[in-house]
């Protein structure tokens, strides 16, 4: 007997929202199944169920797609911001379908963001277990000690939060500022900024250049480029 899949997962796969957003929408009473409004995301559905979100039938799943986007500084990686700040989704070309970001970059960071129309794909690609390395060019204020950078390979604990292995190398020292090349797999909230602030080298510019096999390349700020899905995901789509 087919017990189906959790409603939030089905909504995410349809590209309507992320799984986390779906759970929020359900708690807000925006989702109904077969005419009954749901009050819990712990509900399974099959293809036989009629799902309605905000008064409209759940769209059929479209083929998964992926885009590269150069996020400039000053944009929030969110569909809505409680403080009313501009979001990257407000600046995207109007011909794009509704997309979800793979992970985030904070307000003052810039560079590569992956966008997809598939919430489940976004979740898969941002998990540390996927093994994808994120690489950043980071400008810090201060005289950097290359030997201290090497110790980050073992991980570091800052204010009770443990950060995993980080590869950091000094590209060049320019007076009181230095450019670093930083790579990591985990990417906790504001991780790079907190670590280098702790070391006495506050970050004054942060650019993500690579996310797994994808790179920023020659993209300009606010520019979007469609790319092929990763090989393992493309096989599943067939």
C-alpha positions, -999 to +999 in steps of 0.1 A: +000+000+000+013+034-010+013+057+020+025+086+000+049+114+008+049+142+033+030+172+020+059+196+025+082+175+004+056+173-024+052+211-024+089+216-025+094+192-054+067+212-073+090+242-070+064+262-051+086+268-021+113+252+001+103+224+025+107+247+055+086+274+038+059+247+031+058+238+068+053+274+077+025+278+051+007+248+064+008+262+100-006+294+086-036+275+071-027+282+035-028+245+024-058+222+020-060+186+009-093+172-006-111+203+008-098+201+043-073+228+056-042+212+071-029+222+105+002+200+105+030+192+080+030+156+093+005+146+066+012+123+036-004+126+002-004+106-030-012+115-066-048+108-059-051+138-035-062+172-045-038+198-030-046+235-030-023+263-019-035+298-014-067+288-033-049+275-063-042+238-073-006+227-066+013+230-099+026+199-116+063+193-112+083+208-140+118+195-150+144+206-125+166+235-136+196+254-122+210+289-126+241+307-115+235+342-100+260+369-090+245+384-058+257+419-052+262+434-017+231+449-001+206+423-010+190+398+014+188+361+004+152+357+013+118+360-005+106+385+022+125+405+047+110+416+080+130+448+080+119+457+045+154+455+029+156+446-008+159+409-016+177+392-044+145+377-057+131+412-064+159+419-088+158+387-108+147+388-145+109+386-149+112+357-173+126+333-146+101+309-129+098+310-092+132+300-079+148+291-045+183+297-035+207+270-026+220+282+007+225+319+014+249+348+014+245+375+041+236+411+033+272+424+029+286+393+011+285+390-027+292+364-054+279+330-065+244+318-055+228+288-071+191+291-079+167+263-087+130+258-094+131+225-073+129+228-035+141+192-030+171+198-053+180+230-033+179+211-001+201+183-015+228+206-029+231+227+003+236+197+027+273+192+039+268+155+032+268+163-005+305+171-001+306+202-022+333+227-014+324+264-012+353+288-021+356+325-013+380+354-019+381+373+014+397+406+021+405+412+058+420+441+077+453+434+094+487+417+089+479+380+083+501+352+097+501+323+072+509+298+100+478+308+119+458+302+087+471+266+085+457+258+120+422+263+106+425+229+089+418+214+123+387+234+128+381+262+154+357+270+182+345+306+185+322+316+214+311+281+220+304+272+183+326+247+166+335+252+130+349+223+109+380+222+088+388+253+067+415+257+041+427+293+041+458+307+022+472+342+019+470+354-017+486+388-010+492+414+016+484+450+005+494+474+033+469+470+061+446+447+041+451+411+029+433+389+003+427+353+014+414+323-005+391+303+018+374+269+012+350+250+034+322+224+031+299+233+060+292+270+058+274+279+090+258+313+094+284+341+091+311+315+097+340+332+078+333+366+093+331+353+128+363+332+126+385+360+111+370+386+135+380+362+163+416+360+149+418+398+148+414+402+111+379+416+104+364+409+070+357+440+048+349+421+016+337+386+009+331+371-025+320+335-031+336+323-063+328+285-063+300+263-051+309+227-058+316+223-096+301+257-104+321+289-105+313+326-107+336+330-138+329+362-157+294+368-143+286+404-134+267+415-104+229+408-108+236+386-138+219+352-142+231+322-163+214+289-168+236+258-163+232+220-166+223+200-136+250+180-117+255+146-134+241+126-105+209+147-104+206+146-142+206+108-141+177+108-116+157+131-137+158+108-167 
